[in-house]
Amino acid sequence: MQSRPSVRADGAHFSGQQPRAVQKALGMLEAVAHLGPGTSAKEIARFADVPPTTAYRMLNFLVAEGFLVRVPDLSGFALGRRTAELAHSAAETRPSDSLHEVVEELRSHTRFGIHVASFSGGRLRFVDHDPDHEIAAVGVLSKHLHATALGKVMLAHHPQLGTGAAGLPRLTEYTICNHDELARELRMVVLDGFAHESQESRIGRAGLAVPIRDESTCVVGGLYLQGAAGRVHPDDALVRFLIDGSARLTGML
């Protein structure tokens, strides 16, 4: 069996600075996990609250150790093989088979991509990707919640999150950039039980999302459908399909 490089400290004990260094490295891995593939060094540094010079040095180390990789155009970073192995090992300890089985069955009844996200800890994180459909604008989802159906569900049911320091940046000509307009839409998300996006995060793409609740009816995640802008509409049949599907996922996140 081929040996792999190990991350270890010199000597038997941590020095005064080493625990802080470990915290920074873990924060940077968390940044890429939440912000998505292609996250830039500047974005990682800001998310992890690490000085840029320190971030560049630690990013090179994490790449060399296999925890991160550079995306093909070298514009940013993605999670590496060793991080994926850790995530896979952690997934094996979670009772997620039933959730995956339900979602797979839902996928068999639609031509659109179906994804499941968790809102745990106030952060949007995908826990079940549709293997046959790429998540369009995946890097936008966690950074610009106002521009996606899934983000709107999260903001509508967790208003304490706000929209962050970035405000409401315009990603396309259809993005909602007015706070009052967004507030009205979020109220309708709660009343209607679903959220809709149409070319707000990416031209040519549209989506629908509904909340997933735990046993105490708290919203803990979302069921997200994505497809071409000309085909994904908030019609009664498609919305009912998602609401019924999310009801089957109650208590599974």
C-alpha positions as CSV (number, residue, x, y, z in Angstrom):
1,M,0.0,0.0,0.0
2,Q,1.3,3.4,-1.0
3,S,2.1,5.6,2.0
4,R,0.6,9.1,2.1
5,P,2.2,12.2,3.5
6,S,1.1,13.1,7.0
7,V,0.6,16.5,8.6
8,R,2.4,16.4,12.0
9,A,4.1,18.6,14.4
10,D,7.8,18.5,15.2
11,G,8.1,17.0,18.7
12,A,5.6,15.4,21.0
13,H,3.6,18.6,21.9
14,F,2.0,21.6,20.2
15,S,3.9,24.8,20.5
16,G,2.1,28.0,21.4
17,Q,1.4,28.9,17.8
18,Q,0.5,25.5,16.4
19,P,-3.1,25.2,17.7
20,R,-3.9,28.6,16.1
21,A,-2.4,27.5,12.8
22,V,-4.5,24.4,12.8
23,Q,-7.6,26.5,13.4
24,K,-6.7,28.7,10.5
25,A,-6.1,25.7,8.2
26,L,-9.4,24.2,9.2
27,G,-11.2,27.5,8.6
28,M,-9.8,27.7,5.1
29,L,-10.9,24.2,4.3
30,E,-14.3,25.1,5.6
31,A,-14.3,28.3,3.4
32,V,-13.8,26.2,0.2
33,A,-16.4,23.7,1.4
34,H,-19.1,26.3,1.9
35,L,-18.2,28.8,-0.9
36,G,-17.7,26.1,-3.5
37,P,-15.1,25.2,-6.2
38,G,-13.3,28.1,-7.7
39,T,-13.2,30.1,-4.5
40,S,-10.3,32.6,-4.7
41,A,-7.5,33.0,-2.2
42,K,-8.9,36.5,-1.3
43,E,-12.4,35.0,-0.6
44,I,-10.9,32.2,1.5
45,A,-8.8,34.6,3.5
46,R,-11.9,36.8,4.2
47,F,-14.1,33.9,5.2
48,A,-11.5,32.3,7.5
49,D,-10.4,35.7,8.9
50,V,-6.8,35.0,7.9
51,P,-4.3,37.7,6.7
52,P,-3.8,37.4,2.9
53,T,-0.1,36.7,3.3
54,T,-0.8,33.9,5.8
55,A,-3.6,32.6,3.6
56,Y,-1.4,32.2,0.5
57,R,1.3,30.4,2.5
58,M,-1.2,28.0,4.0
59,L,-3.1,27.4,0.8
60,N,0.2,26.3,-0.9
61,F,0.7,23.9,2.1
62,L,-2.9,22.5,1.8
63,V,-2.5,22.0,-1.9
64,A,0.9,20.2,-1.4
65,E,-0.7,17.9,1.2
66,G,-3.7,17.0,-1.1
67,F,-6.4,18.7,1.0
68,L,-7.0,21.3,-1.6
69,V,-6.5,21.5,-5.4
70,R,-6.3,24.4,-7.8
71,V,-9.1,24.6,-10.3
72,P,-8.0,24.0,-14.0
73,D,-7.8,27.7,-14.9
74,L,-5.8,28.4,-11.6
75,S,-8.4,31.1,-10.6
76,G,-9.2,29.5,-7.3
77,F,-9.3,26.3,-5.2
78,A,-11.5,23.2,-4.7
79,L,-11.5,20.5,-2.1
80,G,-8.8,17.8,-2.7
81,R,-8.7,14.0,-2.6
82,R,-7.7,13.8,1.1
83,T,-10.6,16.1,2.2
84,A,-13.0,14.1,0.0
85,E,-11.8,10.9,1.8
86,L,-12.4,12.4,5.2
87,A,-15.9,13.6,4.1
88,H,-16.7,10.1,2.7
89,S,-15.6,8.5,6.0
90,A,-17.8,10.9,7.9
91,A,-20.8,10.3,5.6
92,E,-20.5,6.6,6.3
93,T,-21.3,7.3,10.0
94,R,-24.4,9.3,9.2
95,P,-27.9,7.7,8.8
96,S,-28.2,9.2,5.3
97,D,-29.2,6.1,3.3
98,S,-32.9,6.7,3.7
99,L,-32.6,10.4,2.6
100,H,-30.6,9.4,-0.4
101,E,-33.1,6.7,-1.4
102,V,-36.0,9.1,-1.2
103,V,-34.2,11.7,-3.2
104,E,-33.2,9.2,-5.8
105,E,-36.8,8.1,-6.2
106,L,-37.9,11.7,-6.7
107,R,-35.2,12.1,-9.4
108,S,-36.7,9.2,-11.2
109,H,-39.9,11.2,-11.7
110,T,-38.5,14.4,-13.2
111,R,-36.2,15.5,-15.9
112,F,-34.8,18.3,-13.8
113,G,-31.9,18.3,-11.4
114,I,-32.8,17.6,-7.7
115,H,-30.5,18.6,-4.9
116,V,-30.8,18.6,-1.1
117,A,-29.1,21.3,1.1
118,S,-28.7,21.7,4.8
119,F,-28.9,25.1,6.6
120,S,-27.2,23.8,9.7
121,G,-25.2,26.4,11.6
122,G,-26.6,29.2,9.4
123,R,-24.7,28.1,6.4
124,L,-25.9,26.5,3.2
125,R,-24.3,23.2,2.4
126,F,-25.3,20.5,-0.1
127,V,-25.7,17.1,1.4
128,D,-27.0,15.2,-1.7
129,H,-26.1,16.3,-5.2
130,D,-27.9,15.1,-8.3
131,P,-25.1,13.1,-10.1
132,D,-26.7,13.6,-13.5
133,H,-27.2,17.4,-13.2
134,E,-24.5,20.0,-12.5
135,I,-25.5,22.6,-10.0
136,A,-25.5,25.8,-12.0
137,A,-23.6,28.7,-10.3
138,V,-22.7,26.6,-7.3
139,G,-20.3,29.2,-6.1
140,V,-23.0,31.8,-6.0
141,L,-25.4,29.8,-3.8
142,S,-23.8,30.2,-0.5
143,K,-22.4,33.7,-1.1
144,H,-25.5,35.4,-2.7
145,L,-28.6,33.9,-1.0
146,H,-30.9,36.6,-2.4
147,A,-30.2,35.4,-6.0
148,T,-31.4,31.8,-5.8
149,A,-34.6,30.0,-4.8
150,L,-32.7,27.9,-2.2
151,G,-31.1,31.0,-0.7
152,K,-34.5,32.7,-0.5
153,V,-36.0,29.7,1.4
154,M,-33.1,30.0,3.8
155,L,-33.4,33.8,4.3
156,A,-37.2,33.6,4.6
157,H,-37.1,31.1,7.4
158,H,-34.0,32.4,9.1
159,P,-34.3,36.2,8.8
160,Q,-31.7,36.7,11.5
161,L,-29.0,35.7,8.9
162,G,-29.5,38.9,6.9
163,T,-27.8,39.3,3.5
164,G,-24.3,39.8,4.8
165,A,-21.8,42.7,4.3
166,A,-22.0,42.2,0.5
167,G,-25.6,43.5,0.5
168,L,-27.6,42.6,-2.7
169,P,-25.1,42.6,-5.6
170,R,-26.5,42.4,-9.1
171,L,-25.4,39.1,-10.7
172,T,-27.7,39.4,-13.8
173,E,-30.2,41.9,-15.0
174,Y,-32.9,39.9,-13.3
175,T,-31.3,39.8,-9.8
176,I,-33.4,41.4,-7.0
177,C,-31.2,44.2,-5.6
178,N,-33.8,46.2,-3.7
179,H,-34.2,45.3,0.0
180,D,-37.9,46.1,0.1
181,E,-38.6,44.0,-3.0
182,L,-36.7,41.1,-1.5
183,A,-38.5,41.4,1.8
184,R,-41.8,41.2,0.0
185,E,-40.7,38.1,-1.9
186,L,-39.4,36.5,1.2
187,R,-42.8,37.0,2.9
188,M,-44.5,35.3,-0.1
189,V,-42.0,32.4,0.2
190,V,-43.3,31.8,3.8
191,L,-46.9,32.1,2.7
192,D,-46.7,30.1,-0.5
193,G,-44.3,27.4,0.9
194,F,-41.9,27.7,-2.0
195,A,-39.4,30.0,-3.7
196,H,-38.7,30.6,-7.4
197,E,-35.7,32.1,-9.3
198,S,-35.5,32.9,-12.9
199,Q,-32.1,33.9,-14.4
200,E,-31.3,35.8,-11.2
201,S,-28.0,34.0,-10.5
202,R,-27.2,32.8,-14.0
203,I,-28.7,33.6,-17.4
204,G,-30.6,30.7,-18.9
205,R,-31.1,28.9,-15.5
206,A,-34.1,28.8,-13.2
207,G,-35.0,27.0,-10.0
208,L,-37.6,26.1,-7.4
209,A,-37.0,25.3,-3.8
210,V,-39.1,24.2,-0.8
211,P,-38.1,23.9,2.9
212,I,-37.2,20.7,4.6
213,R,-38.2,20.5,8.3
214,D,-37.2,18.5,11.3
215,E,-39.6,16.7,13.6
216,S,-40.3,19.9,15.5
217,T,-41.3,21.6,12.1
218,C,-38.2,23.9,12.2
219,V,-36.7,24.5,8.7
220,V,-33.4,22.8,8.6
221,G,-32.7,22.6,4.8
222,G,-34.2,22.8,1.4
223,L,-35.1,20.6,-1.6
224,Y,-33.9,22.4,-4.8
225,L,-34.9,21.8,-8.4
226,Q,-32.9,23.4,-11.2
227,G,-33.3,23.5,-15.0
228,A,-33.5,25.7,-18.1
229,A,-35.2,29.0,-17.6
230,G,-37.7,28.3,-20.3
231,R,-38.8,25.0,-18.6
232,V,-38.8,25.5,-14.9
233,H,-41.9,27.4,-13.8
234,P,-43.8,27.6,-10.5
235,D,-46.8,25.7,-11.9
236,D,-49.0,23.9,-9.4
237,A,-47.9,20.4,-10.4
238,L,-44.2,21.0,-10.1
239,V,-44.6,22.9,-6.8
240,R,-46.8,20.1,-5.4
241,F,-44.2,17.5,-6.5
242,L,-41.5,19.3,-4.5
243,I,-43.7,20.0,-1.4
244,D,-44.7,16.3,-1.3
245,G,-41.1,15.3,-1.7
246,S,-39.9,17.6,1.1
247,A,-42.6,16.2,3.4
248,R,-41.1,12.7,2.9
249,L,-37.7,14.1,4.0
250,T,-39.0,15.5,7.3
251,G,-36.6,14.6,10.1
252,M,-33.9,13.2,7.8
253,L,-31.5,16.1,7.8
